[in-house]
Amino acid sequence: MTGTWLYFLLFFSAASVASSSFINSKPRFLGRFAHLKAETTQTVKSYRYETRYYTQLLDHFSFKNLSSFEQRYLISREHWKGPDHMGPIFFYCGNEGDIEWFAENTGFVWEIAPRFGAMVVFPEHRYYGKSMPFGSKDAAYESADSLSYLTAEQALADFAALLTDLKRNLSAEDCPVVLFGGSYGGMLAAWMRLKYPHIAIGALSSSAPILQFENIVPEQSFYDIVSSDFRRESLSCFETIKESWHALEVEGQRENGLKYLSSKFHLCRNLNNTEELSDWLSSAYSYLAMVDYPYPSAFLMPLPANPIKEVCQKIDSLPSGANILDRIFAGASIYYNYTGDVSCFDLSDDPHGMSGWDWQACTEMVMPLSSSRDHSIFPPYDFNYASHEKGCFEQFGVKPRPKWITTEFGGHDLRTALRAFGSNIIFSNGLLDPWSGGGVLENVSETIVALVTELGAHHIDLRASTDEDPDWLTEQRQEEIKLIEVWVNDYYKEKRSYFGI
C-alpha cells in the first residue's frame, strides 16, 4: 500500500483506495426564476423532483472576478406546505459526484419530507456532475488555475447563495432550513451550520470524518477499523488477507509472475507491477467495510447482506490446502463480481471518478491515513507529508496546506469550541464504518449530539428504509426525527414570539 492515499465517496463518497505515484416538476415557476433553466421532471425510485440550474459566481470571495457557471440542483415541492406556514426546507449538501446519484441514495430525506411538510433541495457540488465551471469538465480540469476554485469554502458559499436566492424568489425567507449530508457531504453540512448559522437552523452530519486531519485522531484509525471488521467475522480470514500481500509480492517477482497473477485474477490486461493488484484488493476491503450493511445493497457495487461475512465465508470455505491467491480471488469476487456478470476486471476503471478529489486532497483536504504493523490486515504504511507534497506538486504544481482546513473550520479541541458557539448538529456514526475513526463520537452539548451505533456502516441512516432494517437502525432514525422536530418547533416558537403571535 506504499504511496497510497484514500479517496472517499465521502457520500459517499464513500471511499476507495486510489493508486498512483503518490496518491489516495413541473417548471411552472420558471418565470419567477429568471436566472434559472429548467430541464425536466425526473423520478428517482419514487422521488419526484425538478432539475434546475442556478447561475453561480465562480469566486465568491473576489469583487473583481465576476465569472459564473451553471450549478445544477434538484428541487421537490411535492410535500411543501409553503411559505405561509413556514414550511421547512431540507437541503442536502452535495458531495464529490453526480447529484442524482446522491439523491437516489438518500432516501431518509425524501421519506421524512411529508411528515414535516418540507421542500427538498439537492444542490450539486461545483466541479462534479454537470456543475462545471468554464463550460465543460475538460476546461474545468485543465490546469491548477482552472481548478483553483474547487474548495469546500467556495462550495459552502454556493449553497448559501443558492438558498438565499431560492428563499427570496419563493417568498420563503421565514422558512427554516435543515441541512443533511453524508461523508464529505456530512462534513459540509456540519461546517455550513457553523459558518452560516443564519442560513440553517441545524444539520444532520452522517459519517462525517471532520477530525481526520493533522494530529487530531490516530492516522491508523481508518485501516484499523477495516481490519477489525474482518477480524470480528473470522480470525482465519483476517490472517489470510494479512499474509496475502507477501504472497503477491513473491509471485510477482517470479519469471512470468505478473502474467500469472493477471490470469489468476481475471484481469483485462497484464499487470505492470504487483502494486496495481494490491491497491485493487485494498480498495475492495476498504469499500466492504464502509458498506457492510445488514441487507443487500448496490450503493457502490451489487452486494449481499453483511458482505464482509460473505467474503470471509468464501475465503474460509476453500480446502485447507488451497492456494492463498485462490482464497483471495474468491473473496474479492464477492465485491467486484457478486452478480457474476463481469468477464474480466479493469484495474483502471474507477466508476466513481477521481480527478476532482485528487485536487481537493492535494490542496486543503489532506487526511493522513497510515497502516499499523500489529493491528492491520494491510502492509505497514506511514503517511509521509513530504512525499504527498512532492506528488501533488508533480501532478498539479501546487503544495498542500494540511493545516488550513482546521484553521478554517476547526477540529482541534472541537468540544471547547462548539460548546462556546455551536448548536443543533447531529453527528451520526456507525462503528463498522472506517470513517467513524475521524468522526465525533461523544455528545458535545445538549444540542450537539452524537448518535453512535455499534453495527452501523457508512451513513446507513441516510439510506432509504427497508423491510430488513434492524431495530437499532429504525430507532436511530426516529431519534434523528425527534431532534429535527425540536429544532423546527423551537424555530417556530421564536418566530411567533418575535412577531407576538
C-alpha positions in Angstrom: 0.0 0.0 0.0 3.0 2.2 -0.2 2.3 5.5 -1.8 -1.5 5.0 -1.5 -4.0 7.6 -0.2 -7.7 7.1 0.3 -10.3 8.8 -1.7 -13.8 8.7 -0.1 -17.0 8.9 -1.8 -17.5 10.8 1.0 -21.2 10.0 0.1 -20.0 8.8 -0.2 -18.4 9.2 -1.4 -17.7 6.8 0.0 -14.0 5.6 0.0 -11.7 4.0 -2.4 -8.0 3.3 -2.2 -6.5 5.1 -5.1 -3.3 4.2 -6.7 -0.8 6.4 -8.4 2.8 7.5 -7.9 1.8 9.2 -4.6 -1.8 9.1 -4.2 -5.5 8.1 -2.1 -41.6 19.3 -11.7 -43.2 21.0 -13.4 -41.3 24.1 -14.3 -44.3 26.4 -13.8 -42.1 28.7 -11.5 -39.7 29.4 -14.3 -41.0 32.9 -14.7 -40.0 33.7 -11.2 -36.5 32.3 -11.7 -35.2 34.5 -14.5 -31.7 33.2 -13.9 -32.7 29.5 -14.0 -33.1 27.0 -16.7 -35.4 24.1 -16.1 -34.7 20.7 -17.7 -37.3 18.1 -16.9 -39.2 16.3 -14.3 -37.4 13.1 -13.2 -38.2 10.2 -10.9 -35.6 8.5 -8.7 -37.4 5.4 -7.4 -40.5 7.2 -6.0 -38.8 10.5 -5.6 -40.1 13.2 -7.9 -38.1 16.4 -8.5 -37.4 19.2 -10.9 -34.0 19.8 -12.3 -32.9 23.4 -12.4 -29.7 25.4 -12.9 -28.6 28.4 -10.9 -26.1 31.0 -12.2 -23.4 30.8 -9.5 -20.4 33.1 -9.1 -17.1 31.3 -9.8 -15.4 33.2 -7.0 -17.5 34.3 -4.1 -14.5 36.0 -2.3 -13.5 38.4 -5.1 -15.3 41.5 -6.2 -13.3 41.7 -9.4 -13.7 38.2 -10.9 -17.4 38.1 -11.9 -17.2 34.9 -13.9 -20.1 32.5 -13.4 -21.1 28.9 -14.0 -24.4 27.0 -14.0 -24.9 24.9 -10.8 -27.4 22.1 -11.1 -29.8 21.4 -8.3 -32.8 19.1 -7.8 -35.9 20.5 -6.1 -39.2 19.0 -5.0 -42.1 21.0 -3.6 -44.4 18.0 -3.7 -45.0 18.0 0.1 -44.0 21.6 0.9 -46.7 23.3 3.0 -45.5 26.6 1.6 -44.2 30.0 2.9 -47.5 30.9 4.7 -46.9 28.0 7.0 -43.2 28.4 7.1 -42.7 25.0 5.6 -39.1 23.9 6.2 -36.5 23.3 3.5 -34.5 20.1 3.7 -31.2 20.8 2.0 -28.7 18.1 1.2 -25.1 19.3 0.9 -23.9 17.8 -2.3 -20.8 15.6 -2.4 -18.0 14.9 -4.8 -20.1 13.3 -7.6 -23.3 13.4 -9.7 -26.1 14.8 -7.5 -28.7 12.4 -8.9 -26.7 9.5 -7.5 -26.7 11.1 -4.1 -30.4 11.8 -4.3 -31.1 8.2 -5.2 -29.1 7.0 -2.2 -30.5 9.4 0.4 -34.0 8.0 0.9 -34.2 9.3 4.5 -34.6 12.9 3.4 -37.3 12.0 0.9 -39.2 9.8 3.4 -39.5 12.3 6.2 -40.3 15.3 4.0 -44.1 14.6 4.1 -44.1 14.5 7.9 -42.6 18.0 8.1 -44.3 19.4 5.0 -40.8 20.1 3.7 -39.3 21.2 0.4 -36.4 19.0 -0.7 -33.3 20.5 -2.4 -30.3 18.6 -3.6 -27.6 21.0 -4.9 -24.7 19.7 -6.9 -21.1 20.4 -5.7 -19.2 22.6 -8.1 -16.8 20.7 -10.4 -18.8 17.5 -10.2 -21.7 16.1 -12.2 -23.0 18.7 -14.6 -21.9 21.7 -12.5 -18.8 22.5 -14.4 -17.2 26.0 -14.4 -15.7 27.1 -17.7 -18.3 25.3 -19.7 -17.0 21.7 -19.6 -15.1 19.2 -17.5 -12.1 19.3 -19.8 -11.9 23.1 -19.4 -12.6 23.0 -15.6 -9.9 20.4 -15.0 -7.4 21.8 -17.5 -4.9 23.2 -15.0 -4.3 24.3 -11.5 -5.5 27.8 -12.5 -8.9 26.5 -13.6 -9.2 24.1 -10.6 -8.3 26.7 -8.1 -11.9 27.5 -7.4 -12.6 23.9 -6.3 -12.7 24.3 -2.5 -15.0 23.5 0.4 -15.3 27.2 1.2 -16.5 28.0 -2.4 -18.9 25.1 -2.3 -20.5 26.2 1.0 -20.8 29.7 -0.4 -22.5 28.2 -3.4 -25.0 26.6 -1.1 -25.6 29.8 0.9 -26.1 31.9 -2.2 -28.5 29.3 -3.8 -30.5 29.0 -0.6 -30.8 32.8 0.0 -31.9 33.4 -3.6 -34.3 30.4 -3.7 -36.0 31.6 -0.5 -36.3 35.1 -1.7 -37.9 34.0 -5.0 -40.3 31.8 -3.3 -41.2 34.4 -0.6 -39.8 31.8 1.8 -37.5 34.0 3.9 -39.1 32.8 7.1 -38.9 29.1 6.3 -36.3 27.2 8.4 -33.6 25.2 6.6 -32.3 21.9 7.9 -29.0 20.6 6.4 -28.3 17.0 5.6 -25.1 15.3 4.4 -23.2 12.0 4.4 -19.5 11.5 4.4 -17.9 14.6 2.7 -21.4 16.0 2.4 -21.8 15.4 6.1 -18.6 17.4 6.7 -20.0 20.2 4.6 -23.4 20.1 6.4 -21.6 20.5 9.8 -19.3 23.2 8.6 -22.2 25.1 6.9 -24.2 25.1 10.2 -21.1 26.6 11.9 -20.2 29.0 9.2 -23.7 30.1 8.2 -25.9 29.8 11.3 -28.2 32.4 9.9 -28.8 30.3 6.9 -29.7 27.0 8.5 -31.2 26.0 11.9 -29.5 22.6 12.2 -27.6 19.9 10.5 -27.6 16.1 10.3 -24.0 15.2 9.6 -23.7 11.4 9.0 -20.4 9.5 8.8 -18.5 12.8 8.6 -14.8 12.5 9.4 -14.3 16.1 10.4 -11.5 15.1 12.8 -9.5 13.1 10.2 -6.9 15.8 9.9 -3.4 16.5 11.1 -2.7 15.5 14.7 -6.3 15.1 15.8 -7.1 11.4 15.7 -4.7 8.5 15.1 -3.7 8.2 11.5 -4.2 4.4 11.7 -7.8 4.5 12.7 -9.3 4.0 9.2 -7.3 0.9 8.3 -7.5 -0.5 11.9 -11.3 -0.3 11.7 -11.4 -2.0 8.3 -9.1 -4.7 9.8 -11.3 -5.0 12.9 -14.4 -5.6 10.7 -12.7 -8.6 9.1 -11.3 -9.9 12.4 -14.7 -9.9 14.0 -16.1 -12.1 11.3 -13.2 -14.6 11.1 -9.7 -14.6 12.5 -8.5 -17.0 9.8 -9.9 -14.7 7.1 -8.1 -11.8 8.7 -4.8 -13.7 8.8 -5.2 -14.9 5.2 -5.6 -11.4 3.9 -2.7 -10.2 6.1 -0.5 -12.9 4.7 -1.6 -12.4 1.1 0.4 -9.2 0.4 3.7 -11.1 0.8 2.4 -13.9 -1.4 1.5 -11.4 -4.1 5.0 -9.8 -4.0 6.7 -13.2 -4.1 4.6 -14.4 -7.1 5.1 -11.1 -8.9 8.9 -11.4 -8.7 8.9 -14.8 -10.4 9.5 -15.2 -14.1 6.2 -14.6 -15.8 4.8 -13.9 -12.3 2.9 -10.8 -13.3 1.3 -12.6 -16.3 0.3 -15.4 -14.0 -1.3 -13.0 -11.5 -3.1 -11.3 -14.3 -4.6 -14.5 -15.4 -5.3 -15.8 -11.8 -7.3 -12.6 -11.0 -9.0 -12.4 -14.4 -7.7 -9.0 -15.2 -8.4 -7.4 -18.6 -4.7 -6.6 -19.1 -1.4 -7.8 -17.8 -0.1 -6.1 -14.6 2.8 -3.7 -14.8 3.6 -4.4 -11.1 2.1 -6.0 -8.1 1.2 -2.7 -6.5 -1.6 -2.3 -9.1 -3.2 -5.6 -7.8 -2.5 -4.8 -4.2 -4.3 -1.4 -4.5 -7.2 -3.0 -6.3 -7.6 -5.5 -3.4 -7.1 -2.8 -0.8 -9.9 -0.8 -2.4 -12.3 -3.8 -2.2 -11.6 -4.4 1.5 -12.0 -0.7 2.4 -15.2 -0.4 0.4 -16.6 -3.6 2.0 -16.0 -2.1 5.5 -17.8 1.0 4.5 -20.9 -0.7 3.1 -21.1 -3.6 5.5 -24.9 -3.2 5.6 -27.2 -5.7 7.2 -29.2 -6.0 3.9 -28.4 -6.4 0.2 -27.3 -3.1 -1.5 -26.0 -1.7 -4.7 -24.6 1.5 -3.2 -21.1 1.0 -4.7 -21.4 -2.4 -6.1 -24.2 -5.1 -6.0 -23.6 -6.8 -2.7 -25.3 -9.3 -0.4 -26.3 -8.6 3.2 -23.3 -8.5 5.6 -20.8 -8.6 2.7 -17.7 -9.0 4.9 -19.2 -12.1 6.4 -19.8 -13.4 2.8 -16.3 -12.6 1.8 -14.8 -14.4 4.8 -17.0 -17.4 4.4 -15.8 -17.6 0.8 -12.2 -17.3 1.8 -12.5 -19.9 4.6 -14.6 -22.3 2.6 -11.8 -23.4 0.3 -10.0 -26.6 1.3 -7.1 -26.2 3.8 -4.5 -26.9 1.1 -5.9 -24.3 -1.3 -3.5 -21.7 -2.7 -3.7 -18.4 -0.7 -4.2 -16.5 -4.0 -7.2 -18.6 -4.9 -8.7 -17.7 -1.5 -8.0 -14.0 -2.0 -9.6 -14.0 -5.5 -12.6 -15.9 -4.2 -13.1 -13.3 -1.5 -12.5 -10.3 -3.8 -15.0 -11.6 -6.3 -17.8 -11.1 -3.8 -17.2 -7.3 -4.1 -16.2 -7.0 -7.7 -18.4 -9.6 -9.3 -21.1 -10.7 -6.9 -23.6 -10.9 -9.8 -21.2 -13.0 -11.9 -21.6 -10.7 -14.9 -18.0 -9.5 -15.1 -15.8 -11.4 -17.6 -12.6 -9.5 -16.7 -11.6 -6.8 -14.3 -10.3 -3.4 -15.5 -8.0 -2.0 -12.9 -8.1 1.4 -14.4 -11.9 1.7 -14.4 -13.0 3.7 -11.4 -16.8 4.0 -11.6 -16.9 6.9 -9.2 -14.4 9.3 -10.8 -11.3 10.6 -9.1 -9.9 13.7 -10.6 -11.8 16.3 -8.6 -11.0 14.7 -5.3 -7.3 14.3 -6.3 -7.2 18.1 -6.5 -9.0 18.6 -3.2 -6.7 16.1 -1.4 -3.7 18.0 -2.8 -4.9 21.3 -1.5 -6.9 21.6 1.7 -8.4 18.1 2.2 -5.3 16.5 3.5 -6.5 13.5 5.5 -3.4 11.5 6.6 -4.0 7.7 6.8 -1.5 5.1 7.9 -1.5 1.4 8.4 -0.2 -0.1 11.7 2.0 -3.2 11.7 0.2 -5.1 14.5 -3.5 -4.4 14.1 -3.9 -4.0 10.3 -4.6 -6.5 7.6 -2.7 -4.2 5.3 1.0 -3.8 4.9 2.6 -1.3 7.3 2.5 2.2 5.9 3.2 5.6 7.4 1.7 8.7 5.7 4.5 11.0 4.6 3.7 14.6 4.2 6.9 15.3 2.2 6.1 12.5 -0.2 2.5 13.7 -0.5 3.6 17.2 -1.2 6.0 16.1 -3.8 3.4 14.0 -5.6 0.9 16.9 -5.6 3.4 19.3 -7.0 4.3 16.9 -9.7 0.7 16.4 -10.7 -0.8 19.8 -10.2 2.0 22.2 -9.5 0.6 23.0 -6.0 1.6 22.3 -2.5 -1.0 21.1 0.0 -1.9 23.1 3.1 -2.6 20.4 5.7 -3.3 22.9 8.5 -5.7 25.1 6.5 -8.9 23.1 6.8 -8.7 23.1 10.6 -7.8 26.8 10.6 -10.9 27.5 8.5 -13.4 25.1 10.2 -11.8 24.0 13.5 -11.1 20.5 14.7 -8.5 20.7 17.4 -10.2 21.0 20.8 -13.5 20.8 19.0 -15.6 20.2 22.2 -14.5 23.5 23.8 -15.1 25.5 20.6 -18.5 24.0 19.8 -19.7 24.3 23.4 -19.0 28.0 23.2 -20.8 28.8 20.0 -22.3 25.8 18.3 -25.8 24.2 18.4 -28.2 21.9 16.6 -25.9 19.4 15.0 -26.4 15.6 14.9 -23.2 13.6 14.3 -24.2 10.1 13.4 -21.7 7.3 13.0 -21.6 3.5 12.8 -18.6 1.8 14.3 -18.3 -0.6 11.4 -17.6 2.4 9.2 -13.8 3.0 8.9 -14.5 6.8 8.7 -16.0 6.7 12.2 -12.4 6.9 13.5 -12.4 10.5 12.4 -16.0 11.3 13.5 -17.5 12.9 16.5 -18.4 10.0 18.8 -19.4 11.8 22.0 -22.0 14.4 22.8 -20.6 17.9 22.8 -23.6 19.6 24.5 -27.4 19.2 24.8 -27.9 20.3 21.2 -24.7 18.9 19.6 -25.2 15.2 19.9 -23.5 12.1 18.8 -25.6 9.1 17.7 -23.3 6.1 17.5 -24.4 2.6 16.5 -22.2 -0.5 17.0 -23.3 -2.2 13.9 -23.8 0.8 11.6 -21.9 1.2 8.4 -21.3 4.3 6.2 -24.2 6.8 6.6 -26.7 3.9 6.7 -29.1 6.2 8.5 -29.5 8.4 5.4 -30.3 5.4 3.2 -33.9 4.6 2.3 -35.7 2.4 4.9 -36.3 -1.2 4.0 -38.3 -4.1 5.5 -35.0 -5.6 6.5 -33.9 -2.7 8.7 -32.8 -3.9 12.1 -34.5 -2.3 15.2 -31.4 -0.3 16.1 -31.5 1.5 12.8 -35.2 2.3 13.0 -34.6 3.6 16.5 -31.7 5.7 15.3 -33.8 7.4 12.6 -36.6 8.0 15.0 -34.2 9.8 17.3 -32.9 11.9 14.5 -36.5 12.8 13.5 -37.3 13.8 17.1 -34.3 16.1 17.3 -35.1 17.8 13.9 -38.7 18.3 15.2 -37.3 20.1 18.3 -35.2 22.4 16.1 -38.1 23.2 13.8 -40.6 23.7 16.7 -38.1 25.9 18.6 -37.7 28.0 15.5 -41.4 28.4 15.1 -41.7 29.4 18.8 -39.0 32.0 18.4 -40.7 33.4 15.3 -44.1 33.6 16.9 -42.6 35.2 20.0 -40.8 37.8 17.8 -44.0 38.7 15.9 -46.2 38.5 19.0 -48.4 35.7 17.8 
